């Protein structure tokens, strides 16, 4: 392969990389500022999914462009080659983005002694019809903070059976309520913030900063663990009224 052809191929593939980077940037903005706002890009697995989509997008198209590009080809053949490449790349991109979309967190639900991050894929469409008004549509802009109503005696057996199958009440919209209805219950379950301070002493400044932004002292906070599909983190709660303060990527289980 002569040098001029190498240069032409490199120019074409470089242009393709630039276009792919632009597309990846736009998708990244949607993913990390709309579907997976902080800290859910990390806690919810959004970062890994996005990286997978981006790697496919950034490698597949430019590599194929480098292979097939030849300025001596007929225009019709070149157009056919790029049409096939575009179709392959677009198919991979659409599939990847759809996986990221259905895996987006739609709710952070208080389940009694912990919170659960619920993904869109965790919620069956038919279950949404059983939810109260206001909870029948899944969030498109980050998870809503929700609670769960108490399970009645008549529901005990059925909810236990479904929980054994991996369908905890936090995943079931018929049990969803506004978190404000659960604040008093959450207060009773709070764990001491000292547990996090002792386990993660190097994160004291971060905890202090979160408390300061909320207008409280760190010692006025408690926490509850939160379960996500790929990690554990903690939700900071005010001890006096049970209100939500913030998230921190520290494993509070155990």
FENJOTA-V789260 format. One record per pair of residues at least 12 apart in sequence whose ideal C-beta (glycine too) atoms are under 10 Angstrom apart, sorted by the first residue. I is the first residue (numbers start at 0). J is the second residue. Records with the same first field share a line. If there is no record, write none. Layout:
BEGIN
I=J / J
END
This chain:
BEGIN
0=69
3=70
4=68 / 69 / 70 / 71
5=65
7=68 / 69 / 70 / 71
8=64 / 65 / 66 / 67 / 68 / 69 / 70
9=65 / 68
10=68 / 70
11=61 / 64 / 65 / 67 / 68 / 69 / 70 / 77 / 81
12=60 / 61 / 62 / 63 / 64 / 65 / 66 / 68
13=61 / 64 / 65
14=61 / 64 / 68
15=57 / 59 / 60 / 61 / 62 / 63 / 64 / 65 / 68 / 81 / 84 / 85 / 88
16=56 / 57 / 58 / 60 / 61 / 62 / 64 / 65
17=61
18=56 / 60 / 61 / 64 / 88
19=53 / 55 / 56 / 57 / 58 / 59 / 60 / 61 / 64 / 88 / 92
20=53 / 56 / 57 / 61
22=52 / 53 / 56 / 57 / 60 / 88 / 89 / 92
23=49 / 50 / 52 / 53 / 54 / 55 / 56 / 57 / 92
24=53
26=49 / 52 / 53 / 56 / 92 / 95 / 96 / 99
27=40 / 49 / 50 / 52 / 53
29=49 / 96 / 99 / 100
30=45 / 46 / 48 / 49 / 52 / 53 / 96 / 99 / 100 / 103
31=45 / 46 / 49
32=140 / 141
33=103 / 139 / 140 / 141
34=49 / 96 / 99 / 100 / 102 / 103 / 104 / 105 / 119 / 138 / 139 / 140 / 141 / 142
35=48 / 49 / 99 / 102 / 103 / 104 / 141 / 142
36=104 / 140 / 141 / 142 / 246
37=141 / 246 / 248
38=225 / 227 / 230 / 232 / 245 / 246 / 247 / 248
39=103 / 104 / 107 / 116 / 118 / 141 / 142 / 227 / 232 / 246
40=104
41=227 / 229 / 230 / 232 / 248
42=104 / 107 / 116 / 225 / 226 / 227 / 228 / 229 / 230 / 231 / 232 / 246 / 248
43=102 / 103 / 104 / 107 / 116 / 118 / 142 / 227 / 228 / 229 / 230 / 232
44=99 / 102 / 104 / 116 / 118 / 227 / 228 / 229 / 230
45=99 / 102 / 103 / 104 / 229
46=229
47=99 / 102 / 229
48=95 / 96 / 98 / 99 / 100 / 102 / 103 / 229
49=95 / 96 / 99
51=95 / 98 / 99
52=91 / 92 / 93 / 94 / 95 / 96 / 97 / 98 / 99
53=92 / 95
54=95
55=88 / 91 / 92 / 94 / 95
56=88 / 89 / 91 / 92 / 95 / 96
57=88
58=88
59=84 / 87 / 88 / 90 / 91 / 92
60=81 / 84 / 85 / 87 / 88 / 89 / 91 / 92
61=84 / 88
62=84
63=80 / 81 / 83 / 84 / 85 / 87 / 88
64=80 / 81 / 84 / 85 / 88
66=80 / 84
67=79 / 80 / 81 / 83 / 84
68=80 / 81 / 84
98=120
100=119 / 120 / 139
101=118 / 119 / 120 / 121 / 137
102=118 / 119 / 120 / 121 / 228 / 229
103=118 / 119 / 120 / 137 / 138 / 139 / 140 / 141 / 142
104=116 / 117 / 118 / 119 / 121 / 137 / 138 / 141 / 142 / 143 / 227 / 228
105=117 / 118 / 119 / 120 / 121 / 122 / 136 / 137 / 138 / 139 / 140 / 141 / 142 / 143 / 145 / 172
106=118 / 119 / 121 / 122 / 134 / 137 / 138 / 141 / 142 / 143 / 144 / 145 / 169 / 170 / 172 / 175 / 178
107=141 / 142 / 143 / 144 / 145 / 146 / 169 / 178 / 225 / 226 / 227 / 234 / 243 / 246
108=142 / 143 / 144 / 145 / 146 / 147 / 167 / 168 / 169 / 170 / 171 / 172 / 174 / 175 / 176 / 178 / 181 / 225 / 226
109=144 / 145 / 146 / 147 / 169 / 176 / 178 / 180 / 181 / 182 / 184 / 185 / 188 / 223 / 225 / 234 / 236 / 241 / 243
110=146 / 147 / 162 / 167 / 168 / 169 / 170 / 174 / 181 / 188 / 223 / 225 / 226
111=146 / 147 / 149 / 150 / 167 / 168 / 169 / 181 / 184 / 185 / 187 / 188 / 223
112=184 / 185 / 187 / 188 / 189 / 190 / 223 / 224
113=167 / 169 / 188 / 190 / 223 / 224 / 225 / 226 / 231 / 233 / 234 / 251 / 252
114=144 / 145 / 146 / 169 / 178 / 185 / 223 / 224 / 225 / 226 / 227 / 232 / 233 / 234 / 236 / 243 / 246
115=145 / 147 / 167 / 168 / 169 / 170 / 224 / 225 / 226 / 227 / 228
116=142 / 169 / 225 / 226 / 227 / 228 / 229 / 230 / 231 / 232 / 246
117=137 / 138 / 142 / 143 / 145 / 167 / 169 / 170 / 171 / 172 / 175 / 226 / 227 / 228
118=137 / 142 / 170 / 227 / 228
119=137 / 138 / 139 / 142
120=228
121=137 / 165 / 166 / 167 / 169 / 170 / 171 / 228
122=137 / 170 / 171 / 172 / 175
123=166 / 170 / 171 / 172
124=137
125=172
126=166 / 170 / 171 / 172 / 173 / 174 / 175
127=171 / 172 / 173 / 175
128=172 / 173
129=171 / 172 / 173 / 174 / 175
130=171 / 172 / 173 / 174 / 175 / 176
131=148 / 172 / 173 / 174 / 175 / 176 / 177
133=175 / 176 / 177
134=172 / 173 / 174 / 175 / 176 / 177
135=172 / 175
136=172
137=172
143=175 / 177 / 178
144=177 / 178 / 179 / 181 / 234 / 243
145=169 / 172 / 174 / 175 / 176 / 177 / 178 / 179 / 180 / 181
146=169 / 174 / 175 / 176 / 177 / 178 / 179 / 180 / 181 / 182 / 184 / 185
147=167 / 168 / 169 / 170 / 171 / 173 / 174 / 175 / 176 / 178 / 180 / 181 / 184
148=168 / 173 / 174 / 175 / 176 / 180 / 181
149=168 / 174 / 176 / 181 / 184
150=162 / 168 / 174
154=168 / 173 / 174
158=171 / 174
167=226
169=226
178=241 / 242 / 243
179=240 / 241 / 242 / 243
181=241
182=236 / 237 / 240 / 241 / 242 / 243
183=240 / 241
184=241
185=221 / 223 / 234 / 236 / 237 / 240 / 241 / 242 / 243
186=221 / 236 / 237 / 238 / 239 / 240 / 241 / 242
187=241
188=221 / 223 / 236 / 241
189=220 / 221 / 222 / 223 / 235 / 236 / 237 / 238 / 241
190=221 / 222 / 223 / 224 / 233 / 236 / 251 / 252
191=218 / 220 / 221 / 222 / 238
192=206 / 210 / 217 / 218 / 219 / 220 / 221 / 222 / 233 / 235 / 236 / 238 / 251
193=217 / 218 / 221
194=221 / 222 / 233 / 249 / 251 / 253
195=217 / 220 / 221 / 222 / 233 / 235 / 247 / 249 / 250 / 251
196=217 / 218 / 249
198=249 / 250 / 251 / 253
199=233 / 247 / 248 / 249 / 250 / 251
202=247 / 248 / 249
203=217
205=245 / 247 / 248 / 249
206=220 / 222 / 233 / 235 / 245 / 247 / 249
208=245 / 247
209=235 / 244 / 245 / 246 / 247
210=235 / 237 / 244 / 245
212=244 / 245
213=235 / 237 / 242 / 243 / 244 / 245
214=237 / 244
215=235 / 237 / 238 / 239 / 242 / 244
217=235
218=238
219=237 / 238 / 239 / 244
220=235 / 236 / 237 / 238 / 239 / 244 / 245
221=233 / 234 / 235 / 236 / 237 / 238 / 239 / 241 / 244
222=234 / 235 / 236 / 238 / 244 / 245 / 246 / 247 / 249 / 251
223=235 / 236 / 251
224=249 / 250 / 251 / 252 / 253
225=246 / 247 / 248 / 250 / 251 / 252
226=252
227=248
230=248 / 250
231=248 / 249 / 250 / 251 / 252 / 253
232=246 / 247 / 248 / 249 / 250 / 251 / 252
233=245 / 246 / 247 / 248 / 249 / 250 / 251 / 252
234=246 / 247 / 251
235=247 / 249 / 251
END
